[in-house]
Amino acid sequence: SHELRTPLTIVKLYTDLLKRSANGSLQEDQVNYLEKIAKGSGELEEHIQKMISISEIQAGTLHLKQAEIPFTTFIRELANEWQPQIEAKEIFFAVQLPEVPLPVSADANRLHWAIANLLENALTYTAEKGSIQLTVHHDNEHVYLRVTDSGIGIAHADQPFIFERFFRAKNDMNYNERGIGLGLYIAREILQLHGGRLTMESKVGVGSTFTCTLPLIGETAVTKEPV
């Protein structure tokens, strides 16, 4: 991982230094070139991290640094982070959260990455004027996060393979969007490492719902809600 990351870090560093040291002397097209380099470097860094994570998952060396976190607050902050880019695409974004904190034991960074993968998919495959909903509810033992979109949906024939490595559903929009088919695989594995699970329901032309389930911890006195 060091050998992969070091050259990429140099590219990103000197791209940023060039932009900062130009003092406004760059032409508009030159600024555009630097922005494209920065964007491409960011995408490559993300792909490298996914490949490394797959190796760690398969080797059983992907270790979690778990601590108690309030799941409700965690999701609220994640939603606030994604709201600008979702609304920039003119997609209606609804977030429904309970009033109780709902403590879970989690590696916040890994869990953030897993759920961000679900939001990224929802944003990518939901057209303008569509909708994305985040809903959190719970019972006495588990907390449930549902990510629901009004996107293109997943064909029934593709659904058994959607969590496999490198799998991408066969439709025209998938071929137009860049990706390597690792996000859902990693999201599911991270949820399972937390003692949870990730499930999916989808219908072509209607949309998809991904449900994350995590165990609650501690003396959590919560009223049972319908799930």
N, C-alpha and C positions, 0 to 999 in steps of 0.2 A: 504493500500500500504506500510505503514511503516513496518508492521509485516511481509510482504513478502520480502521486500528488505533488512532488517537488517541482517538476517541470511546469505543471499547470499553475502552481502557486506563483512561479516566476512570471508567467504570461500575465496573470491577473494583476500582480504587483506593478509591473512596469506599464501595463495599460493604464492603471489608475494614476501612476506617477506622471505619465505623459499628459493625461487630461488635466491634472492639478497644476503642472508646471507650465502649461501653455499660456496661462494668463489671458485667455480670450483671443489668442492669435491664430487659433485653428479655424480653418474654413468650415462651413456647415457640413460639407460632405466628409471632411476629415473627422469631425466629431461623430458623424453617423457611422463611419468605419470603426472607430474605437468602441462605440456602443455595441456594434455587432460582434466585435471581438469579445467584449465583456460578457455579452449574453451567451455566445457560444461556449465560452470558458465555463460559465456557470452551469450550463446544461451538461457539459462533459464531466464536471466535478460531481454533479448529481448522479450521473450514470456510473461513474467509478465507485461512488459510495454504495450504490445499490449492489454492484458486483461484489464488492468487499463484504457487504452484509450477507449476501447469499453464501459466500465461502464460510463466513463465521457461523451462520445458521446450520449449514451442512456439517461443519466440523464440531458443532456443539460448543463453540467458544464465544458465542454472542452473549456476553454477560450483562445483566441488568443491574443498575444502581437504583434500587427501589427505596422509596420513602412514602410516607403517607401524604396524599394530596387531596384537596377537596375537588372532586370531579366536576361539580357544577361550575366552580370558578375557573377551572382549567378549560372547560368547553366554552365558557363565555369569552375568555381571552382569545382562544383560538378563533372563535367566530368574529370577534372584532378585528383580528388580524386579516381575515379573508374577505371581510365585507367590502372594502373598497374595490378590489379587483372583480368581485362577483357583480357588484352594482355597476361597475364600469362597462360591463357587457350587457347592461339593462336586463339583468335577471333578478326577479323578486327573491329576496333572501329572508326567510322566516326562521327565528330561533325561539324554541319553547323550552324553558328550563324550570325545574322546581325551585322552591325557596330553600330547601335543606341542602347542606354542603355535599353530602354523599361521599365520605372518605373511601379511597381505594389505595392499595399499595402499588406504586407504579414507578417506572423509570420515566420521568416526565419528558425527557428529550426523545426517547424511543417511541413513546405513546403519541407524542405530538406528531412525529414523522408518520406513524401509521395512519392516524386520522386525517392528516394533511393529504396523504395519498388519495383517500376517499373523496375529499373535497376537490382535489385537483381533477380527478376523473369526472366528478359531477359538473364542474365548471367547463371542462373540455368538451363534453358530449351533450351539453344542454345549450340549445340555441337561444339567441336573443329573445327577450320577452317571456322566457320560460321561468321556471321556479326551482329553488333548492331549499330544502327544509332540514333543520337540525332539531331533533326532538330527544329530550332526555327524560326517562322515567325509571321507576324502580319497584322492586318488591322488598321483602325482608332480607334477602340474601344477595341480590344482584342489582347492578345498575345497567340500563340499556340505552345506548345511543343509536338513533336511527338517522341515517343520511339519505334523504329522499330527493330525487331529481325528476324533472319532466323531460329527460333527454331521449336519446334515440332508442334506448333499451338494448337488451341482449337477447339474441335468438335462443330459442329453447335448445337447439342442437349444440350451441356453444357453452351453455351454462355449466355443464359438468366439468369444464376445463378452465373456467375463468380464473381460478386461483393457482393454476399451474405456472411454473416459470416460463417466461418468454412467450406466453400465449397471448394473442391479440385476436379479438372477435373479427369475423370476416364481414366487414361492411365498408362501403366507400369512404365514410367519414374517418374510420380508423386508419385507412391507408393515407388519408390526407393529413392526419395528425402525427407528429413525431412521437416516438416512444419505443421502449424495448420490452414491454410486457412484464415488468417486475413489480410494479407498485402494489397490486392486489396480493401477490404472493408474499411480499414482505410484510404488508399490513396484517395478513392472517397469521403469519408466523409470530410476529411481535405480540399480537393479542393472545395467542396460545401460550407464549412464554410467560405472560402475565396471569395464566390460569383462566383465561377467557376464551372467547371464540368470535368468529366473524362469519356471518351468513348473508345470503343475498336472495332477493326476489326481483324479477325483472320481466317486462313485457315489451316487445318491440313496438315502437311508436308511442308508448305510454310513459316509460321511464323505469328507474331502478331504485330499490331500497336496500342499503347495506346496513346491517344491524351488528353493532359491537356490544358484546356482553362481558362484564367484568364483575368479579366478586367484591362485595362490600367488606369492610374490615371494622374491627372494634365493636364497641357497644353502640351500634347504630340503631337508635330507636326511631324507626320510620314507619309510617302507616302504609300498608300494602296498597299498591295501585294496580289497576288492570294493565296487563302487558299484552 
